[in-house]
Each structure stands twice: as C-alpha cells, then as structure tokens.
Amino acid sequence: MHKIHFLAAAAALSVLAACGDEVITVNQFDAQSDALQNAPAVELPPSIQASRTYRCSDNSLAYVDFYDNNTAVYRGSREAAAVALTAEGGNPPYTADGHSVSGNGENVRITAPGKNNLSCHT
C-alpha cells in the first residue's frame, strides 16, 4: 500500500518538475478599456419601499408596490397586468389611466375601472 502512495507522489513531483521556468506572456490589450473609462455613471433602478397586499371593502384583494421615486405599481389581482402610477410632487394620490391609490400606508383608497373608491387595509 505504501508503494502505491510513494509512486503516486513521485509521479506528481516529476510532472511539476517538468514545468521549469517557462514564461507565459499575456496580452494586456483590452479593446473596451477606453470606452469603459469614459462611460457615464450607471443609474440604479428605483427600489421598492413597501410591497403591500390590501383587503378592500368589496372583499377583493389589491396588490401595490411603492417605489422610492414617487411611483407605485397597482395590480387588481395576482394575474392582472401591472399599472404604473405616479404621485405628483411625491405626495399621494398615485394616479394614471383611471387608476388611483390615495396613500401608501396600512389604509388606502383605491379607484380603478370597475372599482370605485374602495376602502382598503393591510
């Protein structure tokens, strides 16, 4: 058993010894380095401040994500298309295309096509 370990170690050392002092040159040219150095700063997308599910007065659920850039995204159900809403001057209501979310806390009022002035809470 010791012979096998000794032979394996000897084989590994002979492979390493064959490496010698060979010098490998790496091409240092980067075709995009000038473009990257002169590129404008990257702006991150807005982050979510709160993501809330509301139970409304008609017993339906509403889903609203509030972002840090004075916008909110409203969905009337999990499968519904998202509607981006904006708050003028950063103060609710968030509005767009017949939709409105007044507030961003635990209690809001939501207006959407087919849903008029619903009182909703988390």
C-alpha positions in Angstrom: 0.0 0.0 0.0 2.8 2.4 0.8 4.4 1.6 -2.6 1.3 3.0 -4.4 1.4 6.2 -2.4 5.1 6.6 -3.0 4.7 6.0 -6.8 1.8 8.5 -7.0 3.9 11.2 -5.1 6.9 10.5 -7.4 4.7 10.9 -10.5 3.2 14.1 -9.3 6.7 15.6 -8.5 8.0 14.6 -11.9 5.1 16.4 -13.6 5.7 19.5 -11.5 9.5 19.4 -12.2 8.8 19.4 -16.0 7.2 22.9 -15.7 10.6 24.5 -15.3 11.0 28.3 -15.7 8.7 28.7 -18.7 7.4 32.3 -19.0 3.9 32.9 -20.3 3.1 36.3 -21.8 -0.5 37.5 -21.5 -1.8 40.1 -23.9 -2.7 43.2 -21.8 -4.8 44.9 -24.5 -8.4 45.5 -23.7 -10.4 46.8 -26.6 -13.1 48.3 -24.4 -10.9 49.9 -21.7 -11.2 53.5 -23.2 -15.0 53.1 -23.7 -15.4 51.9 -20.1 -13.3 54.7 -18.6 -15.4 57.3 -20.5 -18.8 55.7 -19.9 -21.3 57.7 -17.9 -22.2 56.5 -14.4 -24.8 53.8 -14.1 -28.1 54.8 -12.6 -29.7 52.1 -10.5 -33.4 51.3 -11.0 -35.8 52.5 -8.2 -36.0 50.4 -5.2 -39.2 49.1 -3.5 -40.0 50.9 -0.3 -43.0 48.7 0.5 -44.9 45.9 -1.1 -48.4 45.5 0.3 -51.5 43.4 -0.1 -54.7 45.1 0.7 -58.2 43.7 1.5 -60.8 46.1 0.1 -64.3 46.9 1.2 -65.8 44.8 -1.6 -63.8 41.8 -0.2 -61.3 41.8 -3.2 -57.6 41.9 -2.9 -55.3 44.6 -4.3 -51.5 44.5 -4.6 -49.5 47.7 -4.5 -45.7 48.1 -4.7 -44.4 51.5 -3.6 -41.1 52.7 -5.0 -38.7 55.4 -3.8 -39.1 57.5 -7.0 -42.7 58.7 -6.4 -44.3 55.7 -8.2 -46.5 52.8 -7.3 -47.4 49.7 -9.2 -51.0 48.5 -8.8 -52.5 45.1 -9.6 -56.1 44.3 -9.0 -55.3 40.6 -8.8 -52.1 38.4 -8.9 -52.7 37.7 -12.5 -53.7 41.2 -13.6 -51.4 43.4 -15.6 -49.4 45.9 -13.5 -50.3 49.6 -13.8 -47.6 52.1 -13.0 -49.0 55.1 -11.1 -47.2 58.3 -10.2 -47.6 60.8 -7.4 -47.2 64.4 -8.4 -44.6 66.1 -6.2 -44.1 62.9 -4.3 -47.4 63.2 -2.4 -50.3 60.7 -2.9 -52.6 60.1 -4.6 -50.7 57.9 -7.2 -52.7 58.2 -10.4 -52.7 57.0 -14.1 -55.2 55.9 -16.7 -58.3 55.9 -14.4 -56.5 54.3 -11.5 -55.8 56.0 -8.2 -54.2 54.9 -4.9 -54.6 57.5 -2.2 -51.9 56.8 0.4 -49.1 54.4 1.0 -49.7 53.1 4.4 -51.9 50.5 6.1 -55.1 52.1 4.9 -55.6 53.4 1.3 -58.4 54.3 -1.0 -58.3 52.7 -4.5 -60.1 53.6 -7.6 -59.8 51.5 -10.7 -62.0 50.8 -13.8 -65.0 48.9 -12.4 -63.9 49.6 -8.8 -64.9 53.0 -7.4 -63.4 54.5 -4.3 -62.7 51.3 -2.4 -61.5 51.5 1.2 -58.7 49.0 1.6 -56.5 47.9 4.5 -53.5 45.6 5.1 
